[in-house]
């Protein structure tokens, strides 16, 4: 049996579909067919991709030999669901998120000589977006089998 690769959960079809969905929706579909459905598709993509991305980040810093953890996967899924819900429902959290992501982007834009100051990203709060949160369960399902521990009954 091959040793697990850090971030190997991202190679499952579920997070790959989530990433493809986000890219296609954000770059084409949302502009070609604006509406309720395309307004939710990227949120579905985030729920499919982000928990396994967070698990992969933790695995990169894990001591060797790597053993993917169900606890980390559960935490990453909960973090994604709670964070996304707060982003849609709590203005102070959305504002902090906008400035935080803007600060993370600043070095790139500064290096490209586009910005000389940190700017917040645009955040559109839509409480109906939390209807997509249960989709994070598919990411949990996708990552579960590669993690250690017995399968629950």
C-alpha positions as CSV (number, residue, x, y, z in Angstrom):
1,X,0.0,0.0,0.0
2,X,1.4,3.4,-1.0
3,X,1.9,6.0,1.7
4,X,-0.6,8.8,1.6
5,X,0.4,12.1,-0.1
6,X,-0.3,15.4,1.7
7,X,-3.4,16.9,0.2
8,X,-4.2,13.7,-1.6
9,X,-7.9,14.1,-0.7
10,X,-8.0,16.9,-3.3
11,X,-7.5,14.3,-6.0
12,X,-10.9,12.8,-5.3
13,X,-13.6,13.6,-8.0
14,X,-15.7,15.6,-5.5
15,X,-13.2,18.4,-4.7
16,X,-12.1,18.4,-8.3
17,X,-15.7,18.9,-9.4
18,X,-16.1,21.7,-6.8
19,X,-13.0,23.5,-8.2
20,X,-14.2,23.1,-11.8
21,X,-17.6,24.4,-10.8
22,X,-16.2,27.5,-9.1
23,X,-13.9,28.3,-12.1
24,X,-16.6,27.8,-14.7
25,X,-19.2,29.6,-12.8
26,X,-17.1,32.6,-11.7
27,X,-15.5,33.1,-15.2
28,X,-18.3,32.2,-17.6
29,X,-21.7,31.1,-16.4
30,X,-22.4,33.8,-13.9
31,X,-21.9,36.5,-16.5
32,X,-23.7,34.6,-19.3
33,X,-26.7,33.5,-17.3
34,X,-27.1,35.7,-14.2
35,X,-29.7,34.5,-11.8
36,X,-30.4,32.5,-8.7
37,X,-28.8,29.2,-9.9
38,X,-25.5,30.7,-11.0
39,X,-25.5,32.8,-7.8
40,X,-25.4,29.5,-5.8
41,X,-23.1,27.4,-7.9
42,X,-19.8,28.8,-6.7
43,X,-21.0,28.4,-3.1
44,X,-21.6,24.7,-3.9
45,X,-18.1,24.5,-5.3
46,X,-16.6,26.0,-2.2
47,X,-18.4,23.5,0.0
48,X,-17.1,20.6,-2.1
49,X,-13.5,21.9,-2.3
50,X,-12.6,23.9,0.8
51,X,-12.8,21.3,3.6
52,X,-10.4,19.0,1.7
53,X,-8.1,21.9,0.9
54,X,-7.9,22.8,4.6
55,X,-7.2,19.2,5.4
56,X,-4.4,19.2,2.8
57,X,-2.8,22.3,4.3
58,X,-2.8,20.7,7.7
59,X,-1.2,17.5,6.2
60,X,1.6,19.6,4.6
61,X,2.7,20.6,8.1
62,X,2.1,17.2,9.7
63,X,5.0,15.0,10.9
64,X,5.9,12.0,8.9
65,X,4.8,9.3,8.2
66,X,1.6,11.0,7.1
67,X,-1.7,9.6,8.4
68,X,-4.7,11.5,7.2
69,X,-7.0,12.3,10.1
70,X,-10.7,12.1,10.4
71,X,-10.6,14.6,13.2
72,X,-8.8,17.1,11.0
73,X,-11.3,16.5,8.2
74,X,-14.3,17.0,10.6
75,X,-12.7,20.2,11.9
76,X,-12.0,21.5,8.4
77,X,-15.6,20.7,7.3
78,X,-17.0,22.4,10.4
79,X,-14.7,25.4,10.0
80,X,-15.9,25.8,6.4
81,X,-19.6,25.5,7.2
82,X,-19.5,27.8,10.2
83,X,-17.2,30.4,8.5
84,X,-19.4,30.5,5.4
85,X,-22.5,30.9,7.5
86,X,-21.0,33.8,9.5
87,X,-19.8,35.4,6.2
88,X,-23.4,35.4,5.0
89,X,-25.1,36.5,8.2
90,X,-22.8,38.7,10.3
91,X,-21.7,42.0,8.8
92,X,-18.7,42.5,11.1
93,X,-17.4,39.0,10.1
94,X,-17.9,39.8,6.4
95,X,-16.1,43.1,6.8
96,X,-13.2,41.4,8.6
97,X,-13.1,38.8,5.9
98,X,-13.0,41.4,3.1
99,X,-10.1,43.2,4.7
100,X,-8.3,40.0,5.6
101,X,-8.4,38.6,2.0
102,X,-7.5,42.1,0.7
103,X,-4.4,42.1,2.9
104,X,-3.5,38.6,1.7
105,X,-3.8,39.8,-1.9
106,X,-1.8,43.0,-1.4
107,X,1.8,41.6,-1.9
108,X,0.8,40.3,-5.3
109,X,-0.8,43.5,-6.4
110,X,2.0,45.6,-5.0
111,X,4.6,43.4,-6.8
112,X,2.6,44.0,-10.1
113,X,2.6,47.7,-9.3
114,X,-1.2,47.8,-9.3
115,X,-1.9,48.8,-5.7
116,X,-0.1,51.0,-3.2
117,X,-2.4,50.3,-0.3
118,X,-4.4,47.4,1.1
119,X,-8.0,47.3,-0.2
120,X,-10.9,45.1,0.9
121,X,-12.3,42.5,-1.5
122,X,-16.0,42.8,-2.4
123,X,-18.3,40.7,-0.3
124,X,-22.0,40.2,-1.0
125,X,-23.9,38.9,1.9
126,X,-26.8,36.7,0.9
127,X,-28.5,34.7,3.7
128,X,-30.0,32.3,1.2
129,X,-26.5,31.1,0.4
130,X,-26.4,29.1,3.6
131,X,-28.7,26.7,1.9
132,X,-25.6,25.3,0.2
133,X,-23.8,24.5,3.5
134,X,-25.1,20.8,3.7
135,X,-23.2,20.1,0.5
136,X,-20.0,20.2,2.7
137,X,-21.2,16.7,3.7
138,X,-20.1,15.4,0.3
139,X,-16.6,16.7,0.9
140,X,-16.6,14.9,4.3
141,X,-17.8,11.7,2.6
142,X,-15.1,12.1,-0.1
143,X,-12.3,12.4,2.3
144,X,-13.4,10.0,5.0
145,X,-12.2,6.7,3.4
146,X,-8.5,7.9,3.1
147,X,-8.4,8.7,6.9
148,X,-7.3,6.4,9.7
149,X,-9.7,4.9,12.1
150,X,-12.5,2.4,12.0
151,X,-15.6,3.2,9.9
152,X,-18.5,4.1,12.2
153,X,-21.5,1.9,12.2
